[in-house]
């Protein structure tokens, strides 16, 4: 399995020859002739062996490992299943199947396209057809479905949102819908809001997060809420989700600005969302001198601060982030720890202003940033979804720099912002060709966006994702 074998059957103890022959014959007939899934074929082989050789325990000796939904020919349909075959007996079986499907989606070696997502969506519906309808009232089932639909792309975000809401709303006697379900729902909603250009949906996502934060904080001794600052009582993950939600809200107004809506109210909403995002990331990171200091939210906040221009103190802070990232990579060589060191150098270059000028020095700085990302990604195994996450953030940051530049047309800072945005997109395309083109195509077209009425002059503050 570690080297990529999808399914394994191994006998756990000595087997009876006749019973073993029955098991092998039944198993291969089910897999090759009847086109059953691996898990169903194993079940049928065990049942047949138990029926014919009940005095032997060989039926239970064969231990099955791997993907229960695997077929020899994934396009084939089973052609000899009884009505009762494949029915789930307990919700845990359904949950296990959905979880395995989600892990398989995440570990895919190729990018999922719309056709792939439709096939998996159909498989999810088929799983649900094998269980009683009242199981959809169980929070654990809805939570697993929500997480899996969320991996299928923006076309399935609404399905994922529906199941997250059902998981949270249902009576959870077993405690299988954890608090992070609220965070993941809000994270999903903020992504859906960015994709649709829907500021109201972004507000609802932020309201969920702020309410969750306030519940976690509880009242002070005098009965008054401790603070209304977003992310004030949040753990690192929640603070990062809040920071990302505000950043996505900023992206909604950034798209409007680039489309030509530079009204004061729109620009104010954009700047306000950026400030709130920075504040949440700072709470999540803590201070560089703290033992709990987390470089991930710190770098996100510093990158946003660079929107205003060179930030020398930020460049120094990036060095601390880079050191922390290297320490983490030594302990765990995963993609995020690998990329974080490159992220630190990129943000340091933004804060120092090294990427903003239209000269040879900036191109040299860009070459060094690109080299560090290439080096970081060259020696680790990376899933396409993780790589997309890296490039999408670069494209989002480019969008924010473009929007800031659009509010400074004709000034040197405006030209610098545009140059930075172009280099960020080039970096994303170097890592994964066409990244920013795909990101732009997934957003609403300018003509479809609905800017706020010009009668509204006051900016509305947001009410309380990683990456």
Secondary structure as GFF3:
##gff-version 3
##sequence-region A 1 467
A	DSSP	beta_strand	7	11	.	.	.	ID=ss1
A	DSSP	alpha_helix	17	28	.	.	.	ID=ss2
A	DSSP	pi_helix	29	33	.	.	.	ID=ss3
A	DSSP	alpha_helix	38	52	.	.	.	ID=ss4
A	DSSP	three_ten_helix	58	60	.	.	.	ID=ss5
A	DSSP	beta_strand	62	66	.	.	.	ID=ss6
A	DSSP	alpha_helix	91	106	.	.	.	ID=ss7
A	DSSP	alpha_helix	114	128	.	.	.	ID=ss8
A	DSSP	three_ten_helix	133	137	.	.	.	ID=ss9
A	DSSP	alpha_helix	139	150	.	.	.	ID=ss10
A	DSSP	three_ten_helix	154	156	.	.	.	ID=ss11
A	DSSP	alpha_helix	157	169	.	.	.	ID=ss12
A	DSSP	alpha_helix	180	196	.	.	.	ID=ss13
A	DSSP	alpha_helix	199	217	.	.	.	ID=ss14
A	DSSP	alpha_helix	236	258	.	.	.	ID=ss15
A	DSSP	alpha_helix	264	285	.	.	.	ID=ss16
A	DSSP	alpha_helix	295	305	.	.	.	ID=ss17
A	DSSP	three_ten_helix	306	308	.	.	.	ID=ss18
A	DSSP	alpha_helix	312	331	.	.	.	ID=ss19
A	DSSP	alpha_helix	335	352	.	.	.	ID=ss20
A	DSSP	alpha_helix	360	378	.	.	.	ID=ss21
A	DSSP	alpha_helix	384	406	.	.	.	ID=ss22
A	DSSP	alpha_helix	412	431	.	.	.	ID=ss23
A	DSSP	alpha_helix	435	442	.	.	.	ID=ss24
A	DSSP	three_ten_helix	446	448	.	.	.	ID=ss25
###
